[in-house]
């Protein structure tokens, strides 16, 4: 399975990780590598729970595109 994960740098250090296709699936880590390992585990547990309850795995339908916004003075 492959899902998009967003990593946000935290003001006090470390990273917050979330998977938009899996509502409520979040994790964190002191380093990017730790955050990656933790969110992988969180995603696996999330999917295992869905599987145990006979629910389908979410299909990711996300489009990420940077946008330029111009402000007028």
C-alpha positions as CSV (number, residue, x, y, z in Angstrom):
1,X,0.0,0.0,0.0
2,X,1.2,3.5,-0.7
3,X,-0.2,6.7,1.0
4,X,0.8,10.3,1.0
5,X,2.1,11.6,4.3
6,X,2.6,15.2,5.4
7,X,5.4,16.1,7.7
8,X,5.2,19.4,9.6
9,X,8.3,20.7,11.4
10,X,7.3,21.5,15.0
11,X,8.3,24.8,16.6
12,X,9.9,23.0,19.6
13,X,11.7,20.5,17.4
14,X,10.7,17.2,15.8
15,X,8.0,16.4,13.3
16,X,4.3,15.8,13.2
17,X,3.2,13.3,10.6
18,X,-0.3,12.8,9.2
19,X,-1.9,10.7,6.5
20,X,-4.8,12.6,4.9
21,X,-6.3,9.5,3.3
22,X,-6.6,7.9,6.7
23,X,-8.6,10.2,9.0
24,X,-7.1,10.4,12.5
25,X,-3.9,8.7,11.5
26,X,-1.1,10.8,13.0
27,X,2.2,10.3,14.6
28,X,5.4,12.2,15.5
29,X,9.1,11.9,16.0
30,X,12.1,13.8,17.2
31,X,13.8,13.3,13.9
32,X,12.5,12.9,10.4
33,X,13.6,9.3,10.3
34,X,11.8,8.6,13.6
35,X,8.7,10.3,12.3
36,X,8.8,8.2,9.2
37,X,9.1,5.0,11.2
38,X,6.3,6.0,13.5
39,X,3.8,7.0,10.8
40,X,4.6,3.7,8.9
41,X,3.7,1.8,12.1
42,X,0.6,4.0,12.6
43,X,-0.6,3.4,9.0
44,X,0.0,-0.4,9.4
45,X,-2.0,-0.5,12.6
46,X,-4.8,1.6,11.0
47,X,-5.0,-0.8,8.0
48,X,-4.9,-3.9,10.2
49,X,-7.8,-2.5,12.1
50,X,-9.8,-1.9,9.0
51,X,-8.9,-5.4,7.7
52,X,-10.0,-7.0,11.1
53,X,-13.4,-5.3,10.8
54,X,-13.9,-6.3,7.2
55,X,-13.7,-2.7,6.0
56,X,-12.1,-1.6,2.7
57,X,-8.8,0.2,2.5
58,X,-9.2,3.8,1.6
59,X,-8.3,4.8,-1.9
60,X,-6.1,7.9,-1.9
61,X,-7.6,10.6,-4.0
62,X,-5.4,13.6,-3.2
63,X,-3.9,16.2,-5.5
64,X,-1.1,18.3,-4.0
65,X,-0.2,21.4,-6.0
66,X,1.7,24.5,-4.9
67,X,-0.1,27.7,-5.6
68,X,1.3,31.2,-5.9
69,X,-0.8,33.9,-4.2
70,X,-0.2,37.6,-5.0
71,X,-1.0,40.2,-2.4
72,X,-1.7,43.8,-3.3
73,X,-0.3,46.5,-1.0
